[in-house]
Amino acid sequence: MMKRLLSCQMLVFILFAQLSMAADVYVSPTGSDFNNGSKEKPFATLNRALRKARDLRRLNDASVKEGIHIILRGGNYQVLETIVIKPEDNGTRESSTFIEAAPDEKPVLSGGVQINNWKKVTTVVSGLQKNSQSNIWVADVPMVNGNVFNFRQLWVNDMKAVRAKSSNGDAMLRILNWNKAEAACVIPTLPFSNLDKTSGLELFIHQWWEIANLRVKKVQVMGDSTKLFFHQPESKIQNEHPWPAPWISKETGNSAFYLTNAIQFLDEPGEWYLDAANKKIYYWPRSNENLAAAKVIAPFTETLISMEGTIDNPVKNLVIEGISFQHTGWLRPSRQGHVPHQIGLFMTEAYKLKPAGTKAKPGLDNQAWVGRQTAAVEMSYAVRTRVKNCSFLHLAATGIDLKKGVQDNMTKNNLFSDIGGTAILAGNYGDEGREIHMPFHPKDEREKCDVIFIENNFITNATNEDWGTVGIGCGFVSRTSIRHNEIENVSYSGISLGWGWSAEENMMKGNRIVANKIHHFGKWNYDCAGIYTLSAQPGSIIEDNYIDSIYKSPIAHLPSHWFYIYNDEGSSHFSVKNNWTPSQKYLQNANGPGNVWSNNGPQVHDSVKQNAGLEKRFQYLTANKTPKSGVINEEHSEVIELVVKEGQALDVAKLKQVLAQNNMDSNAIYQWQNHYVIFDKVQDIGVMQGRLQNRFPETEVRVYHDMFYEYSKKKHCTDKTVAKEWDHILLTANLVADEKLQKEYLAYHATQFEKWPEIAKGFCNADFQQLLLFRNGRQLVLVISIPKGESLDKLNPRTTANNPRVDDWNKIMKKYQEGIKGTKPGETWVFLKPMNNE
């Protein structure tokens, strides 16, 4: 009996030994690369651990039968040279290589360098404003790998500081013009001295759906205006490429901008300036920061880990788990400028075709070639790889980039926060030299990015340097699943899928965007969506997503050009169904065949909202949410005005036909004399303006982009029940010509709900459903919506009943308003008559 018991015990021991036969290699910040990598004597660097793992596989060591685990103890690992993972580091299906955190510990791979020995400035610093001198601290820039290094980001106690800029806070000015003949930008002259003698000055400019960083070569002051000229190569690219270009518009304002990287701009807490020539860094601390004890980090390394396989010998069977990737930089804008085309892909060459058209695309009017930003983790030719339960924090550009030949990858359960560019990028974008409008058909299947799972990632405060980047971006990919992610606080679109702008056949197919939660997007850039697609993608679906809360961008080139779902050029063969959005504000622009839309909008069952986003076991990641700031935008009806020559009439039947053809209400037309106003929801107001102008070439077509005031019963009244059907009353008037009085008028309306609450109370008493004010130049259009069948004459007196402040308000407003051309003396507001029965 005793022998049998001992035999069983030995058998269990042998089985256990076989099951646990895996090599463990340990790394610790307090280790040494002269150690043996055991738990007791860990290595100091991941590179050394990888070398040992490589040797174990090369020698067919028996310990690797069940895999190799490179275990990183908690703490900070400074990475001053990219860690390259090669095919020689490959695992096998039965014996993967794991790079993982020790249990309950938090290892950090950081590309940053700490800046210490801060001192208060005590002597006059050349160029620094006098009223800033007493607030500034200075430190020496340290040597790294034998050289003083340059950087574009700075983190103080893990909060990103602001590179000194000409506008304070979130404010931006508008350019005056862009002079393509001289390759110069014209801006208002700024109140800073000696900018023409400043080295390293940069222009940050907003351009439609992107931004650009342009290094200033020359500053030419011309009184109230200043011309800026730029270095190459960005000057040529910026002035030749047509899309996206500087925005010049009297209706919505020219492109917003600020200048950066001059010591003159260092004038508020949280700003810093690097004097590279004198190896000094200057910083104005925030109120809660003590620089004597603060952790101040500047980035040095751009890519922390790079998997570099080849088409014949890819990196295989590798898992990265539990690692935090932090403090990466990106210096290309400081060396070559940054003029991106879309989602942060910078143009290396771009120009307008004159005349338009190529053999493949007769209507094409532009061509461009692009490159991609660096990423903290990059993969090329990698098969069966996993990146999970990691964090990507405080990064200058992309978080993780699956570039080429990445197949059977899982990027899941990760946190992305404080990312300068795109959090997760995948697929081919033509960055190897193919023009961006060409379809991608790799001759070798191994070039494809295929079978990729991007799941249960929490992305917050991404795209905070290049505002045109996205939460998740996928170019030419196939069989890719973007599922159960949550994306918030991004400057542009949440998810972008596809590339090529074409309905032609390409490698994309079988992609899935399912059960994602996307909210608080479009903070700065429009022409955006929660989910955006391009090109033909047979068998692809967009399903069960929850998209809500787009920011009201203060600088959008077209304030209404945003969408919850946006199928852009060439989008084909998509099934779009059961997506919950607050309204059906979608755009299908130049789509190809085969798209099927069904049951999308606010009527979708609440279970979609409840199930979208991170699955329950991963919702702990949302503890890292970042603060929301800004007004949320909502879909509303638009105002388009057609003005015919005096004494003439518009062909109303033709106008109604045009509206019906564009899925608009043909009865939504209102008229006064030679003014015809359309008030209705419109899919793309810019496109609609062009179509109306083409159909009525002798007519002035004006769009009222600026809806500057909104009262809503639902938002502003105690009784929030609204009528099922509304009648709209439209009136128009002009603001007086005095610009100072115009600003006063707008200011009154911007603060009315706070300073004049009695006005909204009067509207509530009158049962007004909504009241909107639109502006185009000096002309105003007022929309008052009341329950259908009610009379404005009956309801309006209720606004002033026992409410004398409304009378006071109306008296004040009179000095700011006057009648439009054609009104009688003393007449101000005129009613536009509905034409629904004509």
C-alpha positions in Angstrom: 0.0 0.0 0.0 2.8 2.4 0.9 4.7 1.6 -2.4 1.5 2.3 -4.4 1.0 5.7 -2.6 4.6 6.7 -3.3 4.2 5.7 -7.0 1.1 7.9 -7.3 2.9 10.8 -5.7 5.9 10.5 -8.0 3.5 10.3 -11.0 1.8 13.5 -9.9 5.1 15.2 -9.5 6.3 14.1 -13.0 3.0 15.3 -14.6 3.2 18.6 -12.7 6.8 19.1 -13.8 5.8 18.4 -17.4 2.9 20.8 -17.3 5.0 23.6 -15.8 8.0 23.2 -18.0 8.5 26.7 -19.1 11.5 29.0 -18.9 11.1 32.1 -16.7 13.4 35.0 -17.3 13.2 37.8 -14.8 13.9 41.5 -15.3 14.0 44.2 -12.6 14.9 47.9 -12.4 17.3 46.9 -9.7 18.8 44.0 -11.6 22.0 43.7 -13.6 22.6 42.5 -17.2 25.6 40.6 -15.7 23.1 38.4 -13.7 21.7 35.1 -15.0 18.0 36.3 -15.3 16.7 34.1 -12.5 14.1 35.4 -10.0 16.9 35.9 -7.5 19.3 37.5 -10.0 17.2 39.3 -12.6 18.5 41.2 -15.6 18.2 45.0 -15.8 16.9 45.3 -19.3 14.3 43.7 -21.6 16.9 43.5 -24.4 19.2 41.3 -22.3 16.2 39.1 -21.4 15.3 38.7 -25.1 18.8 37.7 -25.9 18.7 34.9 -23.2 15.4 33.7 -24.6 16.8 33.7 -28.1 19.7 31.6 -26.9 17.4 29.1 -25.1 15.5 28.6 -28.4 18.7 28.4 -30.5 20.1 25.7 -28.2 16.7 23.8 -28.1 16.8 24.0 -24.3 14.3 21.6 -22.7 13.0 24.4 -20.5 11.2 26.2 -23.3 8.8 23.3 -24.1 5.8 25.2 -22.7 7.0 28.6 -23.6 9.3 31.4 -22.4 8.0 34.0 -19.9 10.0 37.2 -19.7 8.7 38.6 -16.4 9.2 42.3 -15.7 9.1 43.4 -12.1 7.4 46.6 -11.3 9.1 50.0 -11.7 10.5 52.2 -14.5 12.6 50.9 -17.4 14.2 53.8 -19.3 14.2 52.9 -23.0 16.7 55.1 -24.8 16.9 52.9 -27.9 14.1 51.0 -29.6 13.8 47.4 -28.4 13.6 45.4 -31.7 12.0 42.0 -31.7 13.2 39.9 -34.6 12.2 36.5 -36.1 15.0 35.0 -34.0 12.8 35.8 -31.0 9.9 33.7 -32.3 7.9 31.3 -30.3 6.0 28.4 -31.6 2.3 27.5 -31.4 3.1 25.2 -28.5 5.8 27.4 -27.0 5.0 31.2 -27.2 7.2 33.9 -25.9 5.6 36.1 -23.3 6.7 39.5 -22.2 4.6 40.2 -19.1 4.3 41.9 -15.9 5.1 40.1 -12.6 1.8 39.4 -10.8 0.3 42.5 -9.2 3.2 44.6 -10.3 3.4 47.5 -12.8 6.4 47.7 -15.1 6.7 50.9 -17.2 8.7 51.1 -20.4 9.4 54.8 -20.7 11.1 56.7 -23.5 11.3 59.8 -21.3 14.2 61.6 -19.6 13.6 63.3 -16.2 14.6 66.9 -15.9 15.8 67.9 -12.5 17.5 70.8 -10.6 14.9 73.4 -11.3 15.6 76.9 -10.1 13.6 80.1 -10.0 14.7 82.6 -12.7 16.6 85.4 -10.9 18.2 87.3 -13.9 16.6 88.9 -16.9 15.9 86.4 -19.7 16.1 87.8 -23.2 12.8 87.8 -24.9 10.7 86.9 -21.9 7.9 89.3 -21.1 8.6 91.4 -18.0 5.3 90.4 -16.3 6.3 86.7 -16.7 9.8 86.9 -15.3 8.9 86.4 -11.7 6.9 83.2 -12.4 9.4 81.3 -14.5 11.6 78.4 -13.5 14.6 77.1 -15.4 16.6 73.9 -15.7 19.5 72.6 -17.8 18.6 70.2 -20.6 20.4 67.0 -19.8 22.7 65.0 -22.1 21.3 61.8 -23.5 23.5 59.3 -25.3 26.2 61.9 -25.4 24.0 64.7 -26.9 21.6 67.4 -25.8 18.2 66.3 -27.1 15.3 68.2 -28.6 11.6 67.5 -27.7 8.1 68.8 -28.4 6.3 67.5 -25.3 6.7 67.9 -21.6 4.9 66.2 -18.7 4.8 67.5 -15.2 3.6 65.0 -12.6 2.1 63.1 -15.6 0.1 66.1 -16.8 1.0 67.4 -20.2 2.3 70.9 -20.2 1.7 73.4 -23.1 4.4 74.4 -25.5 4.4 78.2 -25.2 2.0 79.6 -27.8 0.6 83.0 -28.9 -3.0 82.4 -27.8 -3.8 81.6 -24.2 -6.0 78.7 -23.1 -8.1 77.2 -25.9 -8.4 80.5 -27.7 -7.3 80.8 -31.4 -7.2 83.7 -33.8 -8.1 83.5 -37.5 -5.7 83.9 -40.4 -6.4 86.9 -42.7 -5.5 85.1 -46.0 -3.3 82.5 -47.6 -1.2 83.9 -50.5 -0.4 80.9 -52.7 1.5 83.0 -55.2 4.0 83.9 -52.5 3.6 80.7 -50.4 2.7 82.9 -47.5 0.2 83.0 -44.7 -1.2 86.4 -43.7 -2.1 86.8 -40.1 -3.0 89.7 -37.8 0.1 91.3 -36.4 0.5 90.0 -32.9 1.5 92.0 -29.8 4.9 90.3 -29.3 8.3 91.9 -30.1 11.1 90.6 -32.2 9.2 87.6 -33.7 11.0 88.3 -36.9 14.3 87.5 -35.1 13.0 84.4 -33.4 14.4 81.0 -34.4 12.3 77.9 -34.3 8.9 79.6 -34.6 6.1 77.4 -35.9 2.5 78.0 -37.2 -0.2 75.6 -36.0 -3.1 75.9 -38.4 -6.6 74.3 -38.5 -7.5 73.0 -42.0 -11.0 71.5 -42.4 -10.6 67.9 -41.1 -6.8 68.2 -40.3 -4.2 70.6 -38.9 -0.6 71.4 -40.1 2.6 72.3 -38.3 4.7 74.6 -40.4 8.2 75.9 -39.5 8.5 79.6 -40.0 11.4 80.7 -42.1 10.6 84.4 -42.3 8.3 86.9 -40.6 7.4 90.1 -42.5 5.4 92.7 -40.5 3.3 95.0 -42.6 1.5 97.2 -40.1 -1.7 95.5 -38.9 -0.9 92.3 -40.8 2.1 90.0 -41.0 3.2 87.5 -43.6 4.7 84.2 -42.7 7.0 82.2 -45.0 7.9 78.6 -44.3 10.8 76.1 -44.6 11.0 73.2 -47.1 9.7 70.6 -47.6 6.5 71.6 -45.9 6.2 75.0 -47.7 5.9 73.3 -51.1 3.5 70.6 -49.9 1.3 73.1 -48.1 1.0 75.3 -51.1 0.5 72.6 -53.7 -1.9 70.2 -52.0 -5.6 70.9 -52.5 -7.1 68.9 -49.7 -7.4 69.9 -46.9 -6.3 73.5 -47.6 -6.5 76.7 -45.4 -10.2 77.6 -45.0 -11.2 81.1 -46.2 -14.9 82.0 -45.6 -16.8 85.2 -44.7 -19.6 83.0 -43.5 -17.9 80.7 -41.1 -14.5 82.4 -40.5 -11.0 81.7 -41.9 -8.8 78.9 -40.6 -7.9 79.2 -36.9 -4.3 79.4 -35.9 -1.7 80.1 -33.2 2.1 80.5 -33.3 4.2 78.4 -31.0 7.8 77.8 -29.8 9.0 81.3 -28.9 10.0 82.5 -25.4 7.8 85.6 -25.9 4.7 83.4 -25.7 5.6 82.0 -22.2 3.0 84.0 -20.4 0.6 81.7 -18.4 0.8 78.7 -16.0 1.4 75.3 -17.5 3.5 76.7 -20.5 7.1 75.8 -21.3 9.8 76.8 -23.7 12.9 75.0 -24.8 15.9 77.1 -25.6 17.8 74.4 -27.6 20.7 76.7 -28.5 21.5 77.4 -24.9 20.4 74.0 -23.5 17.8 75.6 -21.1 14.2 74.8 -20.5 11.8 77.4 -19.0 8.5 76.6 -17.3 5.7 78.5 -15.5 4.4 76.1 -12.9 0.7 75.6 -12.3 -0.6 76.5 -8.9 -0.5 73.0 -7.5 3.1 72.2 -8.8 6.2 72.3 -6.7 9.1 72.0 -9.1 11.5 71.1 -6.3 9.7 67.8 -5.9 7.8 67.4 -9.3 8.5 64.6 -11.7 9.2 66.5 -15.0 9.7 64.3 -18.0 10.6 65.1 -21.6 10.4 62.3 -24.3 13.4 61.0 -26.1 12.6 57.7 -27.7 9.9 57.6 -30.4 9.3 53.8 -30.6 9.7 51.6 -27.5 9.1 48.2 -29.1 9.3 47.3 -32.8 8.4 43.9 -34.1 10.4 43.6 -37.4 9.7 40.4 -39.3 10.1 39.9 -43.0 7.6 38.5 -45.5 9.5 35.2 -45.5 10.3 35.1 -41.8 7.7 37.0 -39.8 7.8 37.5 -36.0 5.5 34.8 -34.6 3.8 33.7 -31.4 4.5 36.6 -29.1 2.4 37.9 -26.2 2.9 41.3 -24.5 0.8 41.6 -21.3 0.5 44.0 -18.4 3.2 46.5 -19.6 2.8 50.3 -19.5 4.2 52.2 -22.4 4.9 55.8 -21.6 6.6 59.1 -22.7 7.4 58.7 -26.4 8.3 61.7 -28.6 7.9 62.5 -32.3 10.4 65.0 -33.8 9.5 64.9 -37.5 7.5 68.2 -37.3 10.5 69.9 -35.9 12.7 68.7 -38.8 10.4 68.6 -41.8 7.1 70.1 -40.7 3.8 68.2 -40.7 1.2 68.5 -43.4 -1.2 65.6 -43.0 -3.8 64.5 -45.5 -6.1 62.5 -43.2 -5.9 60.6 -39.8 -2.4 62.1 -39.3 -0.8 60.5 -42.4 1.6 63.2 -43.4 2.0 64.0 -47.1 5.5 63.6 -48.7 4.1 64.9 -52.0 0.7 66.2 -53.1 -0.7 68.4 -55.8 -3.8 69.3 -57.8 -4.3 67.7 -61.2 -4.9 70.2 -64.0 -6.8 69.1 -65.9 -8.4 66.6 -63.5 -8.5 62.9 -64.1 -6.4 59.7 -64.4 -7.0 56.7 -66.5 -8.5 54.8 -63.6 -10.4 57.8 -62.2 -11.5 60.4 -64.7 -12.9 62.7 -62.0 -9.9 62.7 -59.7 -8.6 66.2 -59.0 -5.7 65.5 -56.6 -3.0 63.1 -55.8 -1.0 62.5 -52.7 1.6 60.2 -51.2 1.9 59.7 -47.5 3.9 58.4 -44.5 2.7 57.6 -41.0 3.6 58.8 -37.6 5.8 56.8 -35.3 4.1 54.6 -32.6 5.1 53.4 -29.1 4.6 49.8 -30.3 5.0 49.0 -34.0 4.5 45.7 -35.9 5.5 44.7 -39.4 5.2 41.1 -40.6 4.0 39.6 -37.3 1.8 36.6 -37.0 -0.2 35.3 -33.9 0.7 38.2 -31.7 -1.2 39.5 -28.7 -1.0 42.9 -26.9 -3.4 42.8 -23.9 -4.0 44.3 -20.5 -1.4 47.0 -21.2 -1.5 50.8 -20.9 -0.4 53.4 -23.4 0.1 56.8 -21.6 1.6 60.2 -22.4 2.6 59.5 -26.0 3.4 62.1 -28.7 2.1 60.3 -31.7 0.4 56.8 -32.3 -0.1 54.3 -29.5 0.2 51.0 -31.4 0.6 50.5 -35.1 0.0 47.2 -37.0 1.7 48.3 -40.2 2.1 45.6 -42.7 1.7 41.8 -42.9 0.2 41.6 -39.4 -2.1 38.6 -39.2 -4.0 36.9 -36.4 -3.4 39.7 -34.0 -5.3 40.6 -30.8 -5.0 44.1 -29.3 -7.4 43.9 -26.4 -8.2 45.0 -22.9 -5.8 48.0 -23.1 -6.0 51.6 -21.8 -5.0 54.4 -24.1 -4.9 57.9 -22.5 -3.1 61.2 -23.3 -2.2 60.2 -26.9 -1.0 62.8 -29.3 -2.2 60.9 -32.4 -4.2 57.8 -33.1 -4.5 55.3 -30.3 -4.7 52.2 -32.5 -3.7 52.2 -36.2 -3.7 49.2 -38.5 -3.4 48.3 -42.1 -1.8 49.5 -45.3 -2.2 53.2 -46.3 0.2 53.3 -49.2 3.0 54.6 -47.1 5.4 52.4 -49.1 5.0 54.8 -52.0 1.6 54.0 -53.6 -0.6 56.9 -54.4 -3.4 57.1 -51.8 -6.4 56.7 -54.3 -5.1 53.4 -55.7 -6.8 50.2 -54.6 -4.5 47.8 -52.8 -4.2 44.2 -54.2 -1.1 42.6 -52.7 0.5 40.0 -54.9 1.5 38.1 -51.9 -1.2 37.3 -49.3 1.4 37.6 -46.6 1.5 41.4 -47.1 -2.1 41.7 -45.9 -3.2 42.9 -42.5 -5.7 40.2 -41.9 -7.7 38.6 -39.0 -7.2 41.4 -36.5 -9.2 41.7 -33.2 -9.3 45.2 -31.6 -11.5 44.6 -28.6 -12.4 46.0 -25.2 -9.9 48.9 -25.3 -10.7 52.1 -23.5 -9.5 55.2 -25.4 -9.6 58.6 -23.8 -7.9 62.0 -24.5 -6.3 60.7 -27.7 -5.6 62.9 -30.8 -4.6 65.8 -28.6 -1.7 67.0 -30.8 -2.7 66.2 -34.3 -6.4 66.9 -34.1 -7.1 65.0 -37.4 -6.1 61.6 -36.0 -8.7 59.2 -34.7 -9.4 56.8 -31.8 -9.1 53.6 -34.0 -7.9 53.8 -37.6 -7.8 50.9 -40.0 -6.7 51.3 -43.7 -6.6 48.3 -46.0 -7.5 45.5 -43.7 -9.6 42.3 -44.0 -11.5 40.2 -41.5 -10.9 42.8 -38.8 -13.1 43.0 -35.8 -13.4 46.3 -33.9 -15.6 45.3 -31.1 -16.7 46.4 -27.6 -14.3 49.4 -27.4 -15.1 52.7 -25.7 -13.8 55.9 -27.2 -14.2 59.3 -25.7 -12.6 62.8 -25.8 -11.1 62.7 -29.3 -10.7 65.7 -31.6 -12.0 64.2 -34.8 -13.7 60.8 -35.6 -14.0 57.8 -33.3 -13.4 55.0 -35.7 -12.1 55.3 -39.3 -12.2 52.2 -41.5 -10.9 51.9 -45.1 -8.7 53.8 -47.5 -8.7 54.6 -51.2 -11.8 56.6 -51.9 -13.0 54.1 -54.4 -15.8 51.6 -55.1 -13.2 49.5 -57.0 -12.5 46.0 -55.7 -9.6 45.8 -53.3 -8.3 43.5 -50.5 -10.8 44.8 -47.9 -13.6 42.4 -46.9 -15.4 40.9 -43.9 -14.7 43.8 -41.5 -16.8 44.3 -38.4 -17.5 47.4 -36.3 -19.8 46.0 -33.5 -21.0 47.1 -30.1 -18.6 50.0 -29.6 -19.4 53.0 -27.5 -18.2 56.3 -29.0 -19.0 59.6 -27.4 -17.5 63.1 -26.9 -15.8 63.2 -30.3 -15.2 66.0 -32.8 -13.8 68.4 -30.2 -12.0 70.5 -32.8 -12.2 69.0 -36.3 -15.4 68.4 -38.4 -16.2 66.5 -41.6 -16.1 63.7 -39.0 -18.2 61.0 -37.5 -18.4 58.5 -34.7 -17.8 55.9 -37.4 -16.4 56.8 -40.8 -15.7 54.5 -43.7 -14.1 54.5 -47.2 -14.2 52.3 -50.2 -15.6 48.8 -51.1 -15.6 46.3 -48.2 -17.8 43.3 -49.2 -19.4 41.5 -46.3 -18.6 44.2 -43.7 -21.0 45.3 -41.0 -21.5 48.3 -38.7 -23.9 47.0 -36.0 -25.1 47.6 -32.4 -22.9 50.6 -31.8 -23.8 53.4 -29.4 -22.7 56.8 -30.7 -23.6 60.0 -28.8 -22.4 63.5 -27.8 -20.3 65.3 -30.5 -18.7 68.4 -29.2 -19.7 71.8 -30.7 -16.3 72.8 -32.2 -15.6 76.5 -31.9 -13.4 76.5 -35.0 -15.2 74.0 -37.4 -14.9 75.1 -41.0 -18.6 74.0 -41.6 -20.5 73.9 -38.2 -23.0 71.4 -39.4 -20.7 69.1 -41.2 -20.6 66.3 -38.6 -22.3 63.0 -38.5 -22.9 60.0 -36.3 -22.2 57.5 -39.1 -20.5 58.7 -42.3 -20.0 56.4 -45.3 -17.7 58.4 -47.5 -16.4 58.0 -51.0 -16.7 54.6 -52.5 -18.1 52.9 -49.4 -19.8 49.8 -50.7 -21.3 46.5 -49.5 -21.8 47.5 -45.9 -24.6 46.4 -43.7 -25.4 49.2 -41.3 -28.1 48.3 -38.7 -29.2 48.6 -35.1 -26.9 51.5 -34.2 -28.2 53.8 -31.5 -27.7 57.5 -32.2 -29.6 60.6 -30.9 -30.9 61.4 -34.4 -30.4 60.1 -37.9 -27.7 62.5 -38.8 -25.8 60.3 -41.2 -24.0 61.0 -44.5 -23.7 58.7 -47.5 -21.3 60.6 -49.8 -20.5 59.2 -53.3 -21.2 55.7 -52.1 -20.8 52.6 -54.3 -23.4 49.7 -54.5 -24.6 47.2 -52.0 -25.0 49.2 -48.8 -28.0 48.2 -46.7 -29.2 50.5 -43.9 -31.8 49.4 -41.4 -33.1 50.4 -38.0 -30.6 53.1 -37.0 -31.4 56.0 -34.8 -32.9 56.9 -31.4 -35.7 54.3 -31.8 -33.2 51.4 -31.4 -33.8 49.4 -28.3 -32.0 50.6 -25.2 -30.3 47.2 -24.9 -27.9 48.4 -27.6 -26.8 51.3 -25.5 -26.4 49.1 -22.4 -24.4 46.4 -24.2 -22.1 48.6 -26.2 -18.7 49.5 -25.0 -16.4 47.5 -22.7 -17.7 44.2 -21.6 -18.5 44.0 -17.9 -15.2 42.4 -16.8 -13.2 45.1 -18.4 -15.2 48.1 -17.3 -12.6 48.8 -14.6 -10.6 50.6 -17.3 -13.1 53.4 -17.3 -11.8 54.5 -13.9 -9.3 56.4 -16.1 -11.9 58.7 -17.8 -10.7 62.2 -18.5 -12.7 65.4 -17.8 -15.2 66.5 -20.5 -15.3 70.2 -21.4 -17.2 71.9 -24.1 -20.8 72.2 -25.4 -22.4 69.2 -27.0 -23.8 69.7 -30.5 -27.2 68.3 -31.7 -28.8 68.0 -35.1 -31.1 70.9 -36.0 -32.9 72.1 -39.1 -30.8 74.4 -41.3 -31.6 77.7 -42.9 -30.9 78.3 -46.6 -32.0 81.5 -48.3 -32.4 82.1 -52.0 -32.5 85.8 -53.0 -33.8 86.5 -56.5 -33.4 89.9 -58.3 -36.0 92.5 -57.2 -39.3 92.2 -59.1 -38.6 88.6 -60.0 -40.1 85.4 -58.7 -38.5 82.1 -58.0 -39.7 78.9 -59.8 -41.1 77.4 -56.6 -42.3 74.2 -58.3 -38.7 73.6 -59.5 -37.4 74.3 -56.0 -39.8 71.8 -54.4 -38.6 69.2 -57.0 -35.0 69.8 -56.0 -35.8 69.5 -52.3 -37.7 66.2 -52.9 -34.8 64.8 -54.9 -32.5 65.5 -51.8 -34.9 63.9 -49.3 -36.0 67.2 -47.9 -39.5 68.4 -47.2 -40.8 70.2 -50.3 -43.2 72.2 -48.1 -40.4 73.6 -45.9 -40.3 76.9 -47.9 -41.0 80.4 -46.5 -41.1 83.6 -48.6 -41.1 87.4 -48.2 -40.8 89.5 -51.4 -37.7 88.2 -53.2 -36.5 86.1 -50.3 -37.2 82.4 -50.2 -36.0 80.5 -47.1 -35.8 76.8 -46.6 -36.0 75.5 -43.0 -35.4 71.8 -42.8 -32.9 69.1 -41.9 -30.4 68.5 -44.7 -27.9 65.7 -45.1 -25.0 67.9 -46.2 -25.7 71.7 -46.2 -22.5 72.6 -48.2 -23.4 70.1 -51.0 -27.0 71.3 -51.0 -25.9 74.9 -51.4 -23.9 73.9 -54.4 -26.8 72.0 -55.9 -29.2 74.9 -55.5 -26.7 77.3 -57.0 -26.4 75.0 -60.0 -30.1 74.8 -60.5 -30.7 78.5 -59.9 -27.6 80.2 -61.3 -29.1 83.7 -61.3 -30.0 83.4 -57.7 -27.9 84.2 -54.6 -27.9 81.1 -52.4 -26.9 81.9 -48.8 -26.4 79.4 -45.9 -26.9 80.4 -42.3 -24.1 78.4 -40.7 -24.2 80.4 -37.5 -27.0 79.3 -35.2 -25.9 81.4 -32.3 -28.9 81.1 -30.0 -31.2 78.2 -29.0 -34.1 78.1 -26.5 -35.6 74.7 -26.1 -38.6 73.8 -24.0 -37.1 70.4 -23.4 -33.9 72.0 -22.0 -35.1 75.2 -20.4 -38.5 74.6 -18.9 -39.8 72.8 -15.8 -42.5 71.2 -17.9 -40.4 69.4 -20.5 -43.2 67.8 -22.4 -43.3 68.9 -26.0 -46.0 68.8 -28.6 -46.0 66.0 -31.2 -46.3 68.4 -34.1 -45.0 71.9 -34.5 -45.6 74.9 -36.7 -42.6 77.1 -37.5 -42.9 80.9 -37.7 -39.9 82.5 -39.5 -39.0 86.1 -39.4 -36.0 88.0 -40.7 -34.2 91.3 -39.8 -30.8 92.9 -40.0 -28.3 93.8 -37.3 -27.2 97.4 -37.5 -24.0 98.0 -39.3 -22.0 99.1 -36.3 -19.7 96.1 -35.5 -19.4 97.1 -31.8 -23.2 97.0 -31.4 -23.2 93.6 -33.3 -20.8 92.2 -30.7 -22.9 93.5 -27.9 -26.0 91.9 -29.4 -24.3 88.5 -29.6 -22.9 88.8 -26.1 -26.4 89.5 -24.7 -27.7 86.3 -26.3 -24.7 84.3 -25.2 -25.4 85.1 -21.6 -29.2 85.4 -21.7 -30.0 82.2 -19.8 -27.7 83.2 -17.0 -28.3 87.0 -16.7 -31.9 87.2 -18.1 -33.6 84.0 -17.0 -36.9 85.7 -17.2 -36.8 85.6 -21.0 -36.7 81.8 -21.1 -39.4 81.7 -18.4 -41.6 83.8 -20.7 -41.0 81.4 -23.6 -42.0 78.5 -21.3 -45.2 80.3 -20.2 -46.1 80.9 -23.9 -45.5 77.2 -24.6 -42.9 78.0 -27.3 -41.4 74.6 -28.3 -38.1 76.2 -29.5 -36.7 79.5 -30.5 -33.6 79.6 -32.8 -31.6 82.5 -34.1 -29.4 82.2 -37.2 -27.0 84.7 -38.7 -25.4 85.3 -42.0 -23.3 88.5 -42.0 -25.7 91.1 -40.6 -28.9 89.3 -41.6 -30.8 87.3 -38.9 -33.4 84.6 -39.3 -35.6 83.9 -36.2 -37.5 80.6 -35.9 -40.3 80.3 -33.3 -41.8 76.8 -33.1 -45.2 76.5 -31.5 -47.7 73.5 -31.1 -49.4 72.8 -34.4 -52.7 74.6 -34.7 -51.8 77.3 -32.1 -51.5 81.0 -33.0 -48.5 83.2 -32.3 -50.8 86.1 -31.7 -52.5 84.1 -28.9 -49.3 82.7 -27.3 -46.9 85.7 -27.5 -48.6 87.9 -24.9 -48.0 85.2 -22.3 -44.2 85.9 -22.6 -44.7 89.3 -20.9 -47.6 88.5 -18.5 -46.3 89.4 -15.0 -42.9 89.4 -16.5 -41.7 93.0 -17.1 -38.1 92.0 -17.7 -39.2 90.7 -21.1 -40.4 94.2 -22.0 -37.0 95.5 -20.8 -35.2 93.0 -23.0 -37.2 93.9 -26.1 -36.6 97.6 -25.6 -32.8 97.0 -25.4 -32.8 94.8 -28.5 -34.4 97.4 -30.7 -31.2 99.5 -30.8 -29.4 96.5 -32.4 -31.9 95.7 -35.1 -33.2 97.2 -38.4 -35.2 96.0 -41.3 -33.7 94.3 -44.3 -33.7 95.9 -47.7 -37.3 96.4 -48.9 -38.9 96.9 -45.5 -41.0 100.0 -44.7 -39.6 102.9 -42.6 -39.7 101.8 -38.9 -40.3 98.2 -39.9 -37.8 95.7 -38.4 -38.8 92.1 -38.2 -40.8 90.8 -41.2 -42.7 87.5 -41.4 -41.8 84.9 -44.0 -44.9 83.3 -45.3 -45.1 79.5 -45.5 -45.5 78.2 -49.0 -46.7 74.7 -48.2 -50.0 75.1 -50.1 -48.5 76.6 -53.3 
